[in-house]
Amino acid sequence: MQKIIVILGPTASGKTHLAINLAKKFEGYIISADSRQIYRGMDIGTDKLPEKERRGVEHRMIDIVDPNQEFSLAQYQKRVFSIIKQSDKLPFLVGGTGLYIKAVVDNLDIPKSGPDKVLRKKLEEKSNEELLKELIKLDVAAARTIDENNRRRLIRAIEVCRTTGHKFSKQTSKQKPIVNALQIGVSAPREELYQKIDRRVDEMIKEGLIEEAKKLGERYGWDIPSMSAIGYRQLGLYFQKRITLKEAVELIKKDTRNYARRQLTWFRKDERIHWIKSQPEAEKLIKNFIKKIPRA
């Protein structure tokens, strides 16, 4: 069974730079586990690492589709397994999208129902609050785990419930694992994490997030699922003159902090995760896991 290293944690926890250091040391490569970084052109808002900062480490599952294209959890899972099978190097699955990680680590049995365009069109006309209320009626368990602002996921969950007649939460069950995973968690005290988030949002604004969001909004519109991602959704409200720029920036910070809290809640439920405070701790875990002496 192929061994993989998972580096996970909430946004702004420092997992990306740690993963690059580890992948470099153990001669591995990185597979992104971020449901927003799959979109081309959504760079600053999703905090994609520029090529020059990747230090020669190969990155996969970034810039896969355009913002107006569909990309399902099943597609992600299939592609990642294919990548892992094709390489002899040590894979580092890195990110904060818990369901992406779980789909790979636990080989989830993902619903095979295809998109229902007629139903989706009707659902797209509803607000996030209305979608959540509908999902609660169909599947309370799923509603508890899906972020109200994640329109794409809310719509997909309702779609699966309606088209299959079964609950969405019951259709992502575990199967026999395909990979042997070591999961390493990275975090920080809550206040420190929140401060990092606020600083990072300010940096994104300076780097051109407003211009990036405006360009994407003009090209694709504000109503497609990908544009509901944090950063783009709030700036969309600003460009639609529904809130001020200052309010949009503060809302990005607030929503990102809330997202980080939900990420931690998700990850804390998995007792297989080894939470570490330093790179040497992670290196020791990996050495014991792979039984291989890394490059000095």
C-alpha positions as CSV (number, residue, x, y, z in Angstrom):
1,M,0.0,0.0,0.0
2,Q,1.4,3.4,-1.0
3,K,2.5,5.5,1.9
4,I,1.5,9.2,1.9
5,I,2.1,12.1,4.3
6,V,-0.8,14.4,5.1
7,I,0.0,17.9,6.3
8,L,-3.2,19.6,7.4
9,G,-4.5,22.4,9.5
10,P,-6.6,25.6,9.5
11,T,-5.9,28.5,7.2
12,A,-2.9,30.6,8.1
13,S,-1.4,27.9,10.3
14,G,1.8,27.6,8.4
15,K,1.2,24.2,7.0
16,T,2.2,25.1,3.4
17,H,5.8,26.3,4.2
18,L,6.3,23.3,6.6
19,A,5.1,20.9,3.8
20,I,7.6,22.4,1.4
21,N,10.5,22.0,3.9
22,L,9.5,18.4,4.5
23,A,8.9,17.6,0.8
24,K,12.3,19.0,0.0
25,K,14.0,17.1,2.8
26,F,12.4,13.7,2.0
27,E,12.5,14.2,-1.8
28,G,8.8,14.2,-2.2
29,Y,6.1,16.2,-4.0
30,I,3.0,18.1,-2.9
31,I,-0.6,17.4,-3.8
32,S,-2.9,20.3,-2.9
33,A,-6.0,19.5,-0.8
34,D,-7.6,22.8,-1.2
35,S,-11.0,23.0,-2.9
36,R,-10.4,26.6,-4.0
37,Q,-6.9,26.3,-5.4
38,I,-8.2,24.1,-8.2
39,Y,-9.5,27.2,-10.0
40,R,-7.3,29.0,-12.5
41,G,-7.0,32.8,-11.9
42,M,-8.1,32.6,-8.3
43,D,-4.6,33.1,-7.0
44,I,-4.3,35.8,-4.3
45,G,-7.7,35.0,-2.7
46,T,-6.9,31.3,-2.4
47,D,-3.3,32.1,-1.2
48,K,-1.6,30.0,-3.9
49,L,2.1,29.9,-3.4
50,P,3.9,31.6,-6.2
51,E,6.2,29.4,-8.3
52,K,9.3,31.1,-7.0
53,E,8.4,30.2,-3.4
54,R,7.8,26.5,-4.1
55,R,11.6,26.0,-4.0
56,G,11.6,23.5,-6.8
57,V,9.1,21.2,-5.2
58,E,6.5,19.8,-7.6
59,H,2.9,20.9,-6.9
60,R,-0.1,19.0,-8.2
61,M,-3.9,19.6,-8.2
62,I,-3.5,23.4,-8.5
63,D,-5.1,25.4,-11.4
64,I,-7.1,22.4,-12.7
65,V,-10.3,24.1,-14.0
66,D,-11.7,27.5,-14.8
67,P,-13.9,29.2,-12.2
68,N,-17.1,28.5,-14.2
69,Q,-16.3,24.7,-14.6
70,E,-17.6,21.9,-12.4
71,F,-15.1,19.8,-10.4
72,S,-16.5,17.2,-8.0
73,L,-15.2,15.5,-5.0
74,A,-15.2,12.2,-6.9
75,Q,-13.1,13.8,-9.7
76,Y,-10.6,15.1,-7.1
77,Q,-10.3,11.7,-5.5
78,K,-9.9,9.8,-8.8
79,R,-7.2,12.3,-10.0
80,V,-5.2,12.1,-6.7
81,F,-5.2,8.3,-6.7
82,S,-4.0,8.4,-10.3
83,I,-1.2,10.8,-9.5
84,I,-0.1,8.8,-6.5
85,K,0.0,5.5,-8.5
86,Q,2.1,7.1,-11.3
87,S,4.9,8.4,-9.1
88,D,7.6,6.6,-7.0
89,K,8.3,9.7,-4.9
90,L,6.7,10.3,-1.5
91,P,3.4,12.3,-1.8
92,F,2.6,15.1,0.6
93,L,-1.1,15.8,0.6
94,V,-1.3,19.3,1.9
95,G,-4.3,21.6,2.7
96,G,-7.3,22.4,4.8
97,T,-10.2,21.0,2.9
98,G,-11.2,18.2,5.3
99,L,-13.5,16.3,2.9
100,Y,-10.8,16.3,0.2
101,I,-8.3,14.8,2.7
102,K,-10.9,12.3,4.0
103,A,-11.8,11.2,0.4
104,V,-8.2,10.1,-0.1
105,V,-7.2,8.8,3.3
106,D,-10.4,6.8,3.9
107,N,-11.2,6.1,0.2
108,L,-14.7,7.4,0.6
109,D,-17.5,5.9,-1.4
110,I,-18.7,9.1,-3.1
111,P,-22.2,9.4,-4.6
112,K,-22.1,8.6,-8.3
113,S,-25.2,10.7,-9.2
114,G,-24.5,13.1,-12.0
115,P,-25.6,16.8,-12.1
116,D,-29.3,17.6,-12.6
117,K,-29.2,20.9,-14.6
118,V,-32.9,21.7,-14.2
119,L,-32.7,21.2,-10.4
120,R,-29.5,23.1,-10.1
121,K,-30.9,26.1,-12.0
122,K,-33.8,26.2,-9.4
123,L,-31.4,25.9,-6.5
124,E,-29.1,28.6,-7.8
125,E,-32.0,31.1,-7.5
126,K,-32.2,30.5,-3.8
127,S,-30.2,32.3,-1.1
128,N,-27.6,30.4,1.1
129,E,-30.0,30.6,4.0
130,E,-32.8,29.0,1.9
131,L,-30.5,26.3,0.7
132,L,-29.4,25.4,4.2
133,K,-33.1,25.3,5.4
134,E,-33.9,22.9,2.6
135,L,-30.9,20.7,3.3
136,I,-31.9,20.5,7.0
137,K,-35.3,19.1,5.9
138,L,-33.5,16.5,3.7
139,D,-30.4,15.6,5.8
140,V,-29.7,17.2,9.2
141,A,-26.4,15.5,9.5
142,A,-25.1,16.9,6.2
143,A,-26.4,20.4,7.1
144,R,-24.3,20.3,10.3
145,T,-21.1,19.7,8.5
146,I,-21.5,22.0,5.5
147,D,-20.6,25.7,5.7
148,E,-23.7,27.9,5.0
149,N,-21.5,30.0,2.6
150,N,-20.4,27.0,0.6
151,R,-23.2,27.2,-2.1
152,R,-21.5,24.6,-4.3
153,R,-21.5,22.0,-1.5
154,L,-25.1,22.9,-0.3
155,I,-26.5,22.5,-3.8
156,R,-24.6,19.3,-4.4
157,A,-25.9,17.8,-1.1
158,I,-29.5,18.7,-1.9
159,E,-29.1,17.4,-5.4
160,V,-27.8,14.0,-4.2
161,C,-30.6,13.7,-1.7
162,R,-33.3,14.5,-4.3
163,T,-31.9,12.4,-7.2
164,T,-30.9,9.3,-5.3
165,G,-33.5,9.3,-2.5
166,H,-30.8,8.7,0.0
167,K,-29.1,11.0,2.5
168,F,-26.0,12.7,1.4
169,S,-24.3,12.2,4.7
170,K,-24.8,8.4,4.4
171,Q,-23.3,8.2,0.9
172,T,-19.7,9.2,1.8
173,S,-18.9,6.0,3.8
174,K,-15.4,4.6,4.2
175,Q,-14.1,1.7,2.0
176,K,-10.9,-0.3,2.1
177,P,-8.1,2.2,2.1
178,I,-5.9,2.5,-1.0
179,V,-3.2,4.5,0.8
180,N,-1.4,4.2,4.1
181,A,-1.5,7.8,5.5
182,L,0.5,9.5,8.3
183,Q,-1.6,12.6,9.2
184,I,0.3,15.5,10.7
185,G,-1.7,18.5,12.1
186,V,-0.4,22.1,12.3
187,S,-2.1,24.8,14.3
188,A,-1.6,27.7,16.7
189,P,-3.3,29.2,19.8
190,R,-6.6,30.7,18.7
191,E,-5.7,34.4,19.2
192,E,-2.4,33.9,17.5
193,L,-4.1,32.2,14.6
194,Y,-6.7,35.0,14.3
195,Q,-3.9,37.6,14.3
196,K,-2.2,35.7,11.5
197,I,-5.4,35.6,9.5
198,D,-6.0,39.4,9.9
199,R,-2.4,40.1,8.7
200,R,-2.7,37.7,5.8
201,V,-5.9,39.4,4.6
202,D,-4.2,42.8,4.8
203,E,-1.3,41.4,2.7
204,M,-3.8,40.0,0.1
205,I,-5.4,43.4,-0.3
206,K,-1.9,44.9,-0.8
207,E,-1.0,42.2,-3.3
208,G,-4.0,43.0,-5.5
209,L,-7.0,40.9,-4.3
210,I,-9.5,43.7,-5.1
211,E,-8.3,43.9,-8.7
212,E,-8.2,40.1,-9.0
213,A,-11.8,39.7,-7.7
214,K,-13.0,42.6,-9.9
215,K,-11.5,40.9,-13.0
216,L,-13.0,37.5,-12.2
217,G,-16.4,39.0,-11.4
218,E,-16.5,40.9,-14.7
219,R,-15.6,37.8,-16.6
220,Y,-17.7,35.1,-14.8
221,G,-20.3,37.0,-12.7
222,W,-20.7,36.8,-9.0
223,D,-23.3,34.0,-8.8
224,I,-21.2,31.0,-9.8
225,P,-20.3,28.6,-7.0
226,S,-16.6,29.3,-7.1
227,M,-17.1,33.0,-6.5
228,S,-18.8,32.2,-3.2
229,A,-15.3,31.5,-1.8
230,I,-14.1,33.7,1.0
231,G,-12.5,36.9,-0.3
232,Y,-14.4,36.9,-3.6
233,R,-17.9,36.7,-2.1
234,Q,-17.3,39.7,0.2
235,L,-15.7,41.8,-2.5
236,G,-18.5,40.9,-4.8
237,L,-20.9,42.6,-2.3
238,Y,-18.7,45.7,-2.5
239,F,-18.6,45.8,-6.3
240,Q,-22.4,45.4,-6.3
241,K,-22.5,48.4,-4.0
242,R,-24.1,46.5,-1.2
243,I,-21.4,47.2,1.4
244,T,-18.3,49.5,1.6
245,L,-14.8,48.3,0.9
246,K,-13.9,48.6,4.6
247,E,-16.9,46.5,5.5
248,A,-15.9,43.9,2.8
249,V,-12.3,43.6,4.2
250,E,-13.6,43.2,7.8
251,L,-16.1,40.6,6.6
252,I,-13.3,38.7,4.9
253,K,-11.4,38.6,8.1
254,K,-14.4,37.6,10.2
255,D,-15.5,34.8,7.8
256,T,-11.9,33.5,7.5
257,R,-11.7,33.3,11.3
258,N,-15.0,31.4,11.4
259,Y,-13.7,29.1,8.6
260,A,-10.5,28.4,10.6
261,R,-12.6,27.5,13.6
262,R,-14.7,25.1,11.6
263,Q,-11.6,23.5,10.1
264,L,-10.2,22.8,13.5
265,T,-13.5,21.4,14.7
266,W,-13.5,19.0,11.7
267,F,-9.9,17.9,12.2
268,R,-10.1,17.5,16.0
269,K,-12.6,14.7,15.5
270,D,-10.0,12.5,13.8
271,E,-7.8,10.9,16.5
272,R,-5.4,9.6,13.9
273,I,-3.9,13.1,13.4
274,H,-0.6,13.8,15.1
275,W,-0.6,17.5,16.2
276,I,2.9,18.9,16.2
277,K,4.6,22.2,17.3
278,S,7.8,22.1,15.3
279,Q,9.4,20.8,12.1
280,P,11.7,18.3,14.0
281,E,8.7,16.7,15.5
282,A,7.2,16.2,12.0
283,E,10.5,14.9,10.7
284,K,10.7,12.3,13.5
285,L,7.2,11.1,12.8
286,I,7.9,10.8,9.0
287,K,11.2,8.9,9.6
288,N,9.5,6.4,11.8
289,F,6.7,6.0,9.3
290,I,8.7,5.5,6.2
291,K,11.8,3.8,7.8
292,K,14.0,5.7,5.5
293,I,16.9,8.1,6.2
294,P,16.2,11.4,4.5
295,R,18.7,13.5,2.6
296,A,20.9,15.6,5.0
